[in-house]
Amino acid sequence: MKLFENPKRQDWVDILKRPTKTVEDIEATVIEVFNTIEETGDIAVKNYTSKFDNVDVDNIEVSFDDILAAKSKLSEELKEAIQFAKSNISKFHSAQKTDRLSVETTKGVICWQEKRAIDKVGLYIPGGTAPLFSTILMLAIPAKIAGCRDIILCTPPNKEGKVADEILYTAQLCGINKVLKVGGIQAIAGMTFGTESIPKVYKIFGPGNQYVTVAKQLATKYGVAIDMPAGPSELMIVADDSANARYVASDLLSQAEHGTDSQVILVTNSKTLLEEVSLEVKNQILDLPRKTIVEQAIKNSKTILFDNDMYNLLDIINVYAPEHLILVVKDEDYFTYNIRNAGSVFIGNYTPESAGDYASGTNHTLPTNGFSKAYSGVNLDSFQKSITFQKISKKGIQNIGNVIELMAEAEGLQAHKNAVTLRLKDLES
């Protein structure tokens, strides 16, 4: 991890740059895949699966029997762990339900807002370097709570052309029975246009690599909504001398093992902590099965040291806008009250980011690459639309009619004015 000591503010953007390719580098490939799948459907999906995933798939859809059979192939301990996580995630997202909001803005003018579920949603579950079955919990649970009618799941097949039993079991546990063996750009394109096997959806959810992120953004050009741009994982840890160096190192490594394009950053005002963490990283990395991936990700990562300047520690958070933020500081309130840009925040020595990834209850599908400046992570509202209603009585139109007439006339929209004037004249007579 490269060290920066007391960097000047004007250098922060360059120091915090993500190790990602530009859109231009991969957009041509994404556009080609989209065009081909729009024209030839399943044939193109299978060809690209063979090309990108190095596996030939006869049937894109997983059979219902295979989905049911997965349950018997997992240990009871793992199934109980998944069920425990499902319970916590369900509790947190169920609590996000809101009632109808109704206001009488003027006497006789009633406006209200109601939530409606998005009918058709597609869930993308990464399965390249690791089958992320936990992401099914994060997406399927709020989709079901919201009341989405049609929910499909796309995930890459493994080298045997199958889907991991953990993914199939979790999907079935969450009530998802439409599972498709397709990943990457071709999955996003399939859900965008619809093919013989893949239904067209209204909104696509789920994280992925840079190609998936660009594909999701391209999908919006064809009228399909997305949850957010969610690319390679990232973590910033802000810590002072109250932090446990072993824990900090383990958290850095936990995010680094997501992929070689992941980025982890440690920001501190303690040189002692920085040195202890660096040593712990070197020691802990030796025992990791995904050591090669972690080592590459660590090369993309940084440590930033400030001399006892807590204000800089706060400011750099809001400039970077991390997907995940761990705070291990004495003055927790100062930071939590003043953070403006972060996807999800983890506070204290005993709150590892892994808790949010799996079982605490919050959602782990979060905006990356600085998008937390404008985007929220996935939540119940992500699967719903807000529809506004209004009902105006005779007295109500008389109360606001003249205001509408004056404003419409000032904008030169005579028909708008007439729609009110006709009603007011009828009421006067």
C-alpha positions in Angstrom: 0.0 0.0 0.0 1.5 3.3 -1.1 1.9 5.9 1.7 1.0 9.6 1.4 1.9 11.9 4.3 -0.1 15.1 4.7 -1.1 15.4 1.1 -2.2 18.8 -0.1 -5.9 19.2 -0.7 -5.4 19.9 -4.4 -3.8 16.5 -4.8 -6.5 14.5 -3.1 -8.5 13.7 -6.3 -5.4 12.2 -8.0 -4.4 10.2 -4.9 -7.9 8.8 -4.5 -8.4 7.8 -8.1 -10.0 4.4 -8.6 -8.0 1.7 -10.4 -10.7 1.3 -13.1 -10.8 1.5 -16.8 -12.5 4.4 -18.5 -15.9 3.8 -20.1 -14.4 4.3 -23.5 -12.0 1.4 -23.0 -14.9 -1.1 -22.7 -17.9 0.6 -24.2 -17.3 -0.8 -27.7 -17.4 -4.4 -26.5 -20.6 -3.7 -24.5 -22.3 -2.1 -27.5 -21.4 -5.0 -29.8 -22.8 -7.6 -27.3 -26.0 -5.6 -26.9 -26.5 -5.2 -30.7 -25.9 -8.9 -31.3 -28.2 -10.1 -28.5 -31.0 -7.7 -29.6 -30.8 -9.3 -33.1 -30.3 -13.0 -32.3 -31.4 -13.6 -28.7 -30.5 -16.9 -27.1 -28.0 -17.8 -29.8 -25.9 -14.8 -29.0 -26.3 -15.3 -25.3 -24.9 -18.8 -25.5 -22.1 -17.7 -27.9 -21.0 -15.0 -25.6 -21.2 -17.3 -22.6 -18.9 -19.7 -24.4 -16.5 -16.8 -25.3 -16.4 -14.9 -22.0 -17.0 -17.7 -19.5 -15.4 -20.6 -21.4 -18.3 -22.9 -20.9 -21.0 -24.1 -23.3 -24.6 -24.0 -22.0 -27.4 -26.0 -23.6 -30.2 -24.7 -21.5 -30.0 -21.2 -20.2 -32.7 -21.7 -17.5 -31.9 -23.8 -14.5 -34.5 -26.6 -14.1 -36.9 -26.4 -11.1 -35.7 -29.9 -10.0 -32.1 -28.6 -9.8 -33.2 -25.7 -7.7 -35.0 -28.0 -5.3 -32.1 -30.5 -5.2 -29.6 -27.8 -4.0 -31.2 -27.9 -0.6 -29.9 -31.4 0.2 -26.4 -30.6 -0.9 -25.6 -27.9 1.7 -24.7 -28.5 5.3 -27.3 -27.8 7.9 -25.0 -25.2 9.5 -24.7 -23.2 6.3 -28.5 -23.3 5.7 -29.1 -22.1 9.2 -26.6 -19.3 8.8 -28.4 -18.2 5.5 -31.7 -18.4 7.3 -30.4 -16.3 10.2 -29.1 -13.6 7.8 -32.4 -13.7 5.9 -34.3 -13.0 9.1 -32.2 -9.9 10.0 -32.3 -8.5 6.4 -36.0 -9.0 6.3 -36.5 -7.2 9.6 -34.5 -4.2 8.5 -36.1 -3.9 5.1 -39.7 -4.5 6.4 -39.2 -1.6 8.8 -38.7 0.7 5.7 -42.4 0.4 4.7 -44.2 3.7 4.7 -48.0 4.5 4.9 -49.9 6.6 2.4 -49.0 10.3 2.8 -52.0 12.6 2.5 -52.2 16.4 2.8 -54.9 19.0 2.2 -52.8 21.7 0.6 -55.7 24.2 0.3 -59.2 23.8 1.5 -60.8 21.4 -1.0 -57.5 20.3 -2.6 -56.2 16.9 -1.3 -52.9 15.5 -2.5 -51.5 12.1 -1.6 -48.7 9.7 -2.4 -48.7 5.9 -2.5 -46.0 3.4 -3.2 -46.4 0.7 -5.9 -44.0 -2.1 -6.6 -42.1 -2.4 -9.9 -43.7 -5.3 -11.7 -40.7 -6.9 -13.5 -37.3 -6.8 -11.9 -34.0 -8.6 -12.8 -31.4 -9.5 -10.2 -27.8 -9.9 -11.3 -25.7 -12.1 -9.0 -22.0 -12.1 -9.6 -20.4 -15.6 -9.7 -17.1 -15.1 -11.4 -14.3 -15.4 -8.8 -16.9 -16.3 -6.1 -20.6 -17.2 -6.1 -22.0 -14.3 -4.1 -25.2 -16.0 -2.9 -25.5 -13.3 -0.1 -26.4 -10.8 -2.8 -29.6 -12.8 -3.5 -30.7 -12.0 0.1 -29.9 -8.3 -0.4 -32.0 -8.1 -3.6 -34.7 -10.8 -3.4 -35.8 -10.0 0.1 -36.7 -6.3 -0.5 -38.1 -7.2 -3.9 -40.5 -9.7 -2.3 -41.4 -7.3 0.6 -42.1 -4.5 -2.0 -44.4 -6.9 -3.9 -42.7 -7.2 -7.2 -44.7 -9.6 -9.3 -42.0 -11.1 -11.7 -38.5 -11.6 -10.3 -35.8 -13.3 -12.4 -32.2 -14.0 -11.4 -29.2 -14.1 -13.7 -25.8 -15.5 -12.6 -22.8 -16.8 -14.5 -22.4 -20.6 -14.8 -19.3 -22.3 -13.4 -16.8 -24.3 -15.5 -19.2 -27.3 -15.5 -22.0 -25.2 -16.8 -23.9 -25.2 -13.6 -24.9 -22.7 -10.9 -23.6 -23.1 -7.4 -25.8 -24.9 -5.0 -25.5 -22.0 -2.5 -27.0 -19.7 -5.1 -29.8 -22.1 -6.0 -30.7 -22.8 -2.3 -30.8 -19.1 -1.4 -32.9 -18.2 -4.4 -35.4 -20.9 -3.5 -35.4 -19.8 0.1 -36.3 -16.3 -1.1 -39.0 -17.5 -3.4 -37.1 -17.0 -6.7 -37.8 -19.9 -9.1 -36.6 -18.3 -12.4 -32.8 -18.7 -12.4 -30.8 -18.2 -15.6 -27.3 -19.4 -16.2 -26.0 -16.2 -17.8 -23.6 -13.6 -16.6 -21.7 -10.5 -17.6 -22.7 -8.2 -20.4 -24.9 -10.8 -22.0 -27.0 -11.1 -18.9 -27.7 -7.4 -18.8 -28.4 -7.3 -22.5 -30.8 -10.3 -22.2 -32.8 -8.6 -19.4 -32.8 -5.4 -21.4 -34.3 -6.7 -24.6 -35.7 -10.1 -23.6 -34.8 -13.3 -25.4 -36.4 -16.7 -25.9 -35.3 -17.7 -22.4 -34.7 -14.4 -20.6 -37.7 -12.2 -19.8 -37.4 -8.5 -20.4 -37.5 -6.5 -17.2 -38.3 -2.9 -16.1 -35.3 -2.5 -13.7 -32.0 -4.3 -13.2 -30.4 -4.7 -9.8 -27.0 -6.0 -8.7 -23.3 -5.4 -8.6 -20.7 -6.6 -11.1 -17.4 -5.9 -12.7 -16.7 -2.8 -14.9 -18.2 -4.5 -17.9 -21.4 -5.2 -16.1 -21.5 -1.6 -14.8 -21.2 -0.1 -18.2 -23.7 -2.6 -19.6 -26.2 -1.5 -16.9 -25.7 2.1 -17.9 -26.2 1.3 -21.5 -29.5 -0.5 -20.6 -30.9 2.8 -19.5 -30.7 4.0 -23.1 -33.3 1.3 -24.0 -35.7 2.3 -21.3 -34.6 -0.1 -18.6 -34.0 1.4 -15.2 -31.0 0.4 -12.9 -30.5 0.5 -9.2 -27.2 2.4 -9.5 -23.7 2.2 -11.0 -22.1 -0.5 -8.8 -18.7 -1.7 -9.9 -15.6 -3.0 -8.2 -15.7 -3.0 -4.4 -14.0 -0.4 -2.3 -13.4 0.4 1.3 -12.1 3.4 3.2 -11.1 3.0 6.9 -10.7 6.2 9.0 -9.0 5.4 12.3 -7.1 6.9 15.1 -5.1 5.3 17.9 -8.2 3.8 19.5 -8.3 1.3 16.6 -7.2 -2.3 16.9 -4.5 -2.8 14.2 -5.3 -6.5 13.7 -8.9 -5.7 13.1 -8.1 -2.9 10.7 -5.8 -5.1 8.7 -8.4 -7.8 8.5 -11.0 -5.4 7.2 -8.7 -4.1 4.5 -7.9 -7.6 3.3 -11.6 -8.6 3.4 -12.4 -6.1 0.7 -9.2 -6.6 -1.2 -10.1 -10.3 -1.8 -13.2 -9.3 -3.8 -11.1 -8.8 -7.0 -7.9 -7.4 -8.4 -9.7 -4.1 -9.2 -10.9 -3.6 -5.7 -9.5 -0.7 -3.7 -8.9 -0.2 0.0 -7.7 3.0 1.7 -6.6 3.6 5.3 -6.7 7.2 6.5 -5.3 7.9 10.0 -3.6 10.5 12.2 -1.6 7.9 14.0 1.8 6.8 12.6 2.0 4.0 15.2 -1.3 2.5 14.0 -0.2 2.8 10.4 3.0 0.9 11.0 1.1 -1.8 13.0 -1.5 -2.2 10.3 1.1 -2.5 7.6 2.8 -5.3 9.5 -0.5 -7.1 10.1 -1.4 -6.9 6.5 1.8 -8.6 5.5 1.3 -11.4 8.1 -2.4 -12.0 7.5 -2.1 -12.1 3.8 0.1 -15.2 3.9 -2.8 -17.5 5.0 -5.4 -16.3 2.6 -6.6 -18.7 -0.2 -7.1 -15.8 -2.5 -3.7 -14.4 -1.8 -2.9 -13.6 -5.5 -6.0 -11.5 -5.9 -5.5 -9.7 -2.6 -1.9 -8.9 -3.4 -2.9 -7.3 -6.7 -5.7 -5.3 -5.0 -3.3 -4.1 -2.3 -1.1 -2.6 -5.0 -4.1 -0.4 -6.0 -4.5 0.7 -2.4 -3.2 3.6 -0.3 -2.5 4.7 3.3 -2.9 8.4 4.0 -1.4 9.9 7.2 -2.4 13.3 8.5 -0.7 15.0 11.5 -3.4 15.1 14.2 -5.8 16.9 11.8 -9.3 15.4 12.3 -10.9 17.9 10.0 -8.8 16.6 7.1 -9.9 13.0 8.0 -13.5 14.0 7.7 -13.1 16.1 4.5 -11.3 13.3 2.6 -14.2 11.0 3.3 -16.6 13.3 1.6 -14.2 13.9 -1.3 -13.7 10.1 -1.9 -17.4 9.2 -1.2 -16.6 5.5 -0.4 -18.9 2.6 -1.0 -18.0 1.2 2.5 -16.7 3.3 5.3 -15.3 2.0 8.6 -14.9 4.5 11.4 -12.8 3.6 14.4 -12.3 6.9 16.2 -12.7 8.3 19.7 -15.2 11.0 18.6 -17.7 8.9 16.7 -20.5 11.5 16.9 -18.4 14.2 15.2 -17.9 11.9 12.1 -21.3 10.3 11.9 -23.1 13.7 12.1 -20.9 15.3 9.5 -20.5 12.5 6.9 -22.3 13.5 3.7 -21.0 11.0 1.1 -20.8 7.3 1.9 -22.7 4.1 0.9 -22.7 2.4 4.2 -20.9 3.2 7.5 -19.5 0.8 10.1 -18.7 2.2 13.5 -16.3 0.9 16.1 -13.8 -1.9 16.6 -16.4 -4.5 16.7 -18.3 -3.6 13.5 -16.5 -5.3 10.6 -17.7 -4.5 7.1 -18.3 -8.2 6.7 -21.3 -7.9 9.0 -23.0 -5.7 6.5 -22.0 -8.0 3.6 -23.9 -10.9 5.2 -26.0 -10.7 8.3 -26.5 -7.5 10.2 -29.5 -6.5 8.2 -28.4 -3.5 6.1 -28.0 -3.9 2.3 -24.6 -4.6 0.7 -25.6 -3.4 -2.8 -24.0 0.0 -2.7 -22.8 2.8 -5.0 -19.1 2.7 -5.9 -16.7 4.9 -7.8 -17.8 8.1 -6.0 -21.5 7.7 -6.9 -22.5 7.8 -3.2 -22.3 11.6 -3.6 -25.7 11.2 -5.4 -26.9 7.6 -5.1 -28.3 5.6 -2.2 -27.6 1.9 -1.6 -30.4 -0.6 -2.5 -33.3 -0.3 -0.1 -37.0 -1.1 -0.1 -37.8 2.1 -2.1 -35.5 0.9 -4.8 -38.1 -1.7 -5.8 -41.0 0.8 -5.6 -42.3 3.8 -7.4 -44.1 6.7 -5.7 -47.3 7.7 -7.4 -49.0 11.0 -6.5 -52.8 11.5 -6.5 -55.0 14.5 -6.2 -58.7 15.2 -5.8 -60.1 18.7 -6.0 -63.6 19.6 -4.9 -65.8 22.4 -6.3 -64.7 24.7 -3.5 -61.1 23.6 -4.0 -61.0 24.6 -7.7 -62.5 28.0 -6.7 -59.7 28.4 -4.1 -56.8 27.8 -6.5 -58.3 28.4 -9.9 -57.2 32.0 -10.2 -53.7 31.1 -9.3 -53.6 28.6 -12.1 -55.1 31.0 -14.6 -52.5 33.7 -13.8 -49.5 31.4 -14.0 -50.7 29.6 -17.2 -51.3 33.0 -18.9 -47.9 34.2 -17.9 -46.3 31.1 -19.5 -48.4 31.6 -22.7 -50.3 28.4 -22.3 -53.8 29.4 -23.0 -55.3 25.9 -23.1 -54.0 25.3 -19.6 -55.8 28.5 -18.5 -59.0 27.5 -20.3 -59.2 24.1 -18.6 -59.6 26.0 -15.3 -61.7 29.0 -16.6 -64.4 26.7 -18.1 -64.9 25.0 -14.7 -64.9 28.3 -12.8 -67.6 29.8 -15.1 -69.8 26.7 -14.8 -69.6 26.9 -11.0 -70.4 30.7 -11.1 -73.5 30.0 -13.1 
